[in-house]
Amino acid sequence: MGEHAGASQTELSRRVAGVEDRLARFEMDRDRKDKELNEKYETLRVGLENEALAREILQERKLKELKLVESGVTLDLNLERQGRMEAEMRVAKSLDDRCIALSVELGAHTYG
């Protein structure tokens, strides 16, 4: 029975070694997968940060563009307003000049 016990002990040791080997491979595989997942997570996190930064930069550009357009429209409106006022003043002066000329003409006919 001593031989059988020795063989059983050897078989048990071999099985334990096999289990330990499988456990070690499992742990290495798990560690590798954890590392891959962490790398993917980090890549996604950096990508999202870059996307947020790009969106912020785009928003700032669009805001600047909007302000430029707004300034341009305001300038155009002011120029149109100024042009209209100058045209109204020319029309008023022309009417005044024409009224004066008609008054003079009418006076010349009345007293002439």
Backbone as CSV, one residue per row, in Angstrom:
resi,resn,N_x,N_y,N_z,CA_x,CA_y,CA_z,C_x,C_y,C_z
1,MET,0.825,-1.170,0.000,0.000,0.000,0.000,0.871,1.236,0.000
2,GLY,2.099,1.166,0.385,3.032,2.283,0.394,3.310,2.783,-0.999
3,GLU,3.409,1.810,-1.945,3.624,2.189,-3.335,2.405,2.901,-3.876
4,HIS,1.278,2.363,-3.517,0.027,2.961,-3.987,-0.144,4.356,-3.395
5,ALA,0.222,4.522,-2.141,0.123,5.821,-1.495,1.093,6.795,-2.135
6,GLY,2.295,6.300,-2.497,3.283,7.149,-3.170,2.789,7.556,-4.540
7,ALA,2.160,6.624,-5.258,1.621,6.917,-6.590,0.466,7.902,-6.468
8,SER,-0.368,7.703,-5.451,-1.481,8.628,-5.253,-0.971,10.013,-4.899
9,GLN,0.103,10.035,-4.111,0.701,11.318,-3.732,1.266,12.006,-4.973
10,THR,1.935,11.251,-5.830,2.501,11.803,-7.059,1.384,12.295,-7.976
11,GLU,0.319,11.492,-8.101,-0.831,11.875,-8.931,-1.475,13.142,-8.383
12,LEU,-1.611,13.191,-7.070,-2.196,14.369,-6.438,-1.317,15.592,-6.667
13,SER,-0.020,15.419,-6.530,0.909,16.535,-6.754,0.836,16.998,-8.199
14,ARG,0.745,16.053,-9.129,0.652,16.390,-10.544,-0.643,17.146,-10.825
15,ARG,-1.744,16.717,-10.239,-3.031,17.393,-10.427,-3.012,18.798,-9.820
16,VAL,-2.435,18.885,-8.631,-2.317,20.204,-7.989,-1.484,21.121,-8.870
17,ALA,-0.373,20.606,-9.404,0.483,21.403,-10.280,-0.284,21.829,-11.527
18,GLY,-1.106,20.930,-12.074,-1.929,21.262,-13.248,-2.927,22.361,-12.936
19,VAL,-3.583,22.251,-11.780,-4.549,23.276,-11.358,-3.847,24.608,-11.143
20,GLU,-2.684,24.563,-10.502,-1.931,25.797,-10.270,-1.503,26.423,-11.598
21,ASP,-1.110,25.580,-12.562,-0.710,26.070,-13.878,-1.899,26.724,-14.593
22,ARG,-3.047,26.051,-14.554,-4.255,26.623,-15.180,-4.648,27.925,-14.501
23,LEU,-4.532,27.964,-13.172,-4.850,29.173,-12.418,-3.906,30.318,-12.813
24,ALA,-2.632,30.004,-12.943,-1.652,31.020,-13.330,-1.963,31.543,-14.732
25,ARG,-2.294,30.631,-15.680,-2.650,31.061,-17.043,-3.922,31.892,-17.029
26,PHE,-4.897,31.475,-16.201,-6.139,32.232,-16.080,-5.868,33.644,-15.571
27,GLU,-5.022,33.755,-14.546,-4.697,35.059,-13.972,-3.950,35.923,-14.986
28,MET,-3.024,35.313,-15.748,-2.292,36.072,-16.760,-3.249,36.539,-17.857
29,ASP,-4.165,35.670,-18.252,-5.144,36.023,-19.277,-6.057,37.146,-18.778
30,ARG,-6.480,37.018,-17.526,-7.327,38.061,-16.931,-6.582,39.393,-16.857
31,ASP,-5.316,39.338,-16.442,-4.510,40.558,-16.366,-4.338,41.190,-17.752
32,ARG,-4.128,40.352,-18.767,-3.983,40.855,-20.133,-5.277,41.519,-20.594
33,LYS,-6.406,40.868,-20.320,-7.702,41.428,-20.698,-7.982,42.726,-19.946
34,ASP,-7.630,42.758,-18.657,-7.793,43.985,-17.874,-6.972,45.121,-18.479
35,LYS,-5.748,44.794,-18.859,-4.869,45.794,-19.463,-5.463,46.300,-20.781
36,GLU,-5.972,45.381,-21.620,-6.588,45.762,-22.888,-7.803,46.659,-22.652
37,LEU,-8.631,46.279,-21.681,-9.812,47.087,-21.376,-9.424,48.469,-20.862
38,ASN,-8.404,48.518,-20.016,-7.941,49.810,-19.511,-7.399,50.678,-20.643
39,GLU,-6.687,50.063,-21.580,-6.169,50.813,-22.730,-7.309,51.332,-23.602
40,LYS,-8.319,50.479,-23.833,-9.488,50.914,-24.612,-10.221,52.044,-23.904
41,TYR,-10.389,51.895,-22.603,-11.048,52.938,-21.818,-10.276,54.246,-21.938
42,GLU,-8.967,54.186,-21.802,-8.133,55.393,-21.869,-8.227,56.023,-23.259
43,THR,-8.222,55.190,-24.291,-8.354,55.699,-25.661,-9.698,56.408,-25.830
44,LEU,-10.760,55.798,-25.328,-12.088,56.416,-25.418,-12.152,57.710,-24.617
45,ARG,-11.562,57.699,-23.433,-11.582,58.892,-22.582,-10.853,60.040,-23.271
46,VAL,-9.682,59.755,-23.818,-8.913,60.792,-24.521,-9.688,61.272,-25.749
47,GLY,-10.301,60.329,-26.457,-11.108,60.696,-27.625,-12.258,61.615,-27.249
48,LEU,-12.932,61.299,-26.159,-14.041,62.146,-25.704,-13.555,63.520,-25.263
49,GLU,-12.415,63.567,-24.599,-11.850,64.856,-24.199,-11.504,65.682,-25.433
50,ASN,-10.909,65.033,-26.430,-10.568,65.729,-27.666,-11.825,66.217,-28.384
51,GLU,-12.843,65.390,-28.391,-14.120,65.760,-29.023,-14.734,66.967,-28.313
52,ALA,-14.709,66.953,-26.995,-15.252,68.080,-26.228,-14.457,69.348,-26.505
53,LEU,-13.149,69.228,-26.567,-12.298,70.379,-26.853,-12.569,70.896,-28.263
54,ALA,-12.684,70.000,-29.230,-12.975,70.400,-30.607,-14.332,71.089,-30.695
55,ARG,-15.312,70.571,-29.961,-16.648,71.180,-29.959,-16.591,72.577,-29.344
56,GLU,-15.815,72.729,-28.281,-15.678,74.029,-27.632,-15.004,75.029,-28.578
57,ILE,-13.964,74.582,-29.273,-13.273,75.455,-30.225,-14.218,75.846,-31.356
58,LEU,-14.983,74.880,-31.860,-15.941,75.165,-32.923,-16.999,76.151,-32.451
59,GLN,-17.455,75.975,-31.232,-18.464,76.882,-30.679,-17.906,78.297,-30.578
60,GLU,-16.655,78.430,-30.139,-16.027,79.742,-30.044,-15.889,80.374,-31.426
61,ARG,-15.488,79.571,-32.430,-15.370,80.084,-33.801,-16.706,80.561,-34.317
62,LYS,-17.733,79.749,-34.110,-19.067,80.118,-34.599,-19.567,81.381,-33.900
63,LEU,-19.258,81.524,-32.623,-19.656,82.723,-31.898,-18.948,83.947,-32.471
64,LYS,-17.654,83.811,-32.765,-16.906,84.906,-33.374,-17.476,85.245,-34.751
65,GLU,-17.791,84.209,-35.546,-18.391,84.433,-36.859,-19.716,85.168,-36.722
66,LEU,-20.521,84.751,-35.764,-21.811,85.390,-35.544,-21.634,86.855,-35.167
67,LYS,-20.655,87.129,-34.303,-20.396,88.516,-33.914,-19.923,89.338,-35.105
68,LEU,-19.104,88.738,-35.976,-18.656,89.445,-37.172,-19.831,89.753,-38.100
69,VAL,-20.695,88.766,-38.284,-21.878,88.982,-39.129,-22.759,90.062,-38.523
70,GLU,-22.954,89.978,-37.211,-23.779,90.969,-36.521,-23.180,92.365,-36.686
71,SER,-21.863,92.476,-36.539,-21.207,93.767,-36.710,-21.366,94.270,-38.133
72,GLY,-21.232,93.358,-39.094,-21.404,93.734,-40.499,-22.807,94.219,-40.791
73,VAL,-23.790,93.511,-40.258,-25.183,93.915,-40.468,-25.449,95.264,-39.808
74,THR,-24.940,95.446,-38.608,-25.115,96.721,-37.911,-24.470,97.860,-38.702
75,LEU,-23.282,97.625,-39.211,-22.601,98.629,-40.020,-23.396,98.930,-41.281
76,ASP,-23.882,97.881,-41.961,-24.690,98.079,-43.164,-25.954,98.876,-42.860
77,LEU,-26.605,98.544,-41.748,-27.823,99.276,-41.364,-27.505,100.748,-41.086
78,ASN,-26.408,100.992,-40.390,-26.030,102.374,-40.098,-25.708,103.140,-41.377
79,LEU,-25.028,102.495,-42.311,-24.721,103.142,-43.586,-26.000,103.439,-44.369
80,GLU,-26.915,102.475,-44.383,-28.204,102.693,-45.063,-28.987,103.822,-44.404
81,ARG,-28.986,103.840,-43.083,-29.683,104.890,-42.340,-29.080,106.258,-42.660
82,GLN,-27.753,106.312,-42.661,-27.066,107.563,-42.968,-27.350,107.984,-44.411
83,GLY,-27.326,107.025,-45.335,-27.627,107.329,-46.739,-29.051,107.832,-46.908
84,ARG,-29.986,107.204,-46.190,-31.380,107.634,-46.263,-31.535,109.051,-45.732
85,MET,-30.879,109.357,-44.613,-30.966,110.700,-44.030,-30.367,111.733,-44.985
86,GLU,-29.237,111.405,-45.620,-28.624,112.325,-46.572,-29.540,112.534,-47.781
87,ALA,-30.173,111.434,-48.254,-31.101,111.540,-49.385,-32.304,112.388,-49.002
88,GLU,-32.837,112.206,-47.791,-33.966,113.011,-47.327,-33.582,114.485,-47.242
89,MET,-32.345,114.728,-46.775,-31.898,116.125,-46.686,-31.742,116.730,-48.087
90,ARG,-31.241,115.953,-49.055,-31.116,116.462,-50.424,-32.492,116.742,-51.022
91,VAL,-33.444,115.829,-50.786,-34.805,116.024,-51.287,-35.424,117.265,-50.639
92,ALA,-35.249,117.397,-49.308,-35.806,118.560,-48.606,-35.178,119.854,-49.134
93,LYS,-33.857,119.846,-49.334,-33.176,121.039,-49.863,-33.664,121.335,-51.268
94,SER,-33.810,120.296,-52.080,-34.298,120.474,-53.443,-35.710,121.051,-53.430
95,LEU,-36.566,120.535,-52.540,-37.926,121.065,-52.422,-37.915,122.514,-51.949
96,ASP,-37.056,122.789,-50.945,-36.942,124.168,-50.457,-36.475,125.095,-51.580
97,ASP,-35.448,124.651,-52.309,-34.941,125.465,-53.421,-36.019,125.670,-54.470
98,ARG,-36.759,124.624,-54.775,-37.834,124.712,-55.785,-38.942,125.629,-55.287
99,CYS,-39.288,125.536,-53.988,-40.325,126.420,-53.422,-39.881,127.873,-53.489
100,ILE,-38.620,128.111,-53.158,-38.092,129.484,-53.221,-38.141,129.981,-54.662
101,ALA,-37.724,129.130,-55.595,-37.731,129.536,-57.009,-39.148,129.813,-57.475
102,LEU,-40.095,128.976,-57.065,-41.493,129.207,-57.447,-42.047,130.472,-56.810
103,SER,-41.638,130.733,-55.537,-42.082,131.959,-54.876,-41.558,133.173,-55.618
104,VAL,-40.296,133.115,-55.977,-39.690,134.240,-56.709,-40.386,134.403,-58.036
105,GLU,-40.636,133.319,-58.725,-41.305,133.367,-60.026,-42.712,133.886,-59.898
106,LEU,-43.404,133.407,-58.867,-44.779,133.837,-58.630,-44.796,135.324,-58.264
107,GLY,-43.815,135.739,-57.464,-43.717,137.160,-57.088,-43.431,138.021,-58.308
108,ALA,-42.641,137.502,-59.202,-42.302,138.269,-60.406,-43.524,138.397,-61.277
109,HIS,-44.359,137.398,-61.348,-45.570,137.467,-62.152,-46.620,138.353,-61.487
110,THR,-46.647,138.312,-60.149,-47.666,139.066,-59.419,-47.348,140.552,-59.500
111,TYR,-46.085,140.902,-59.393,-45.726,142.323,-59.366,-45.296,142.799,-60.739
112,GLY,-45.243,142.000,-61.686,-44.686,142.345,-62.970,-45.610,142.764,-63.970
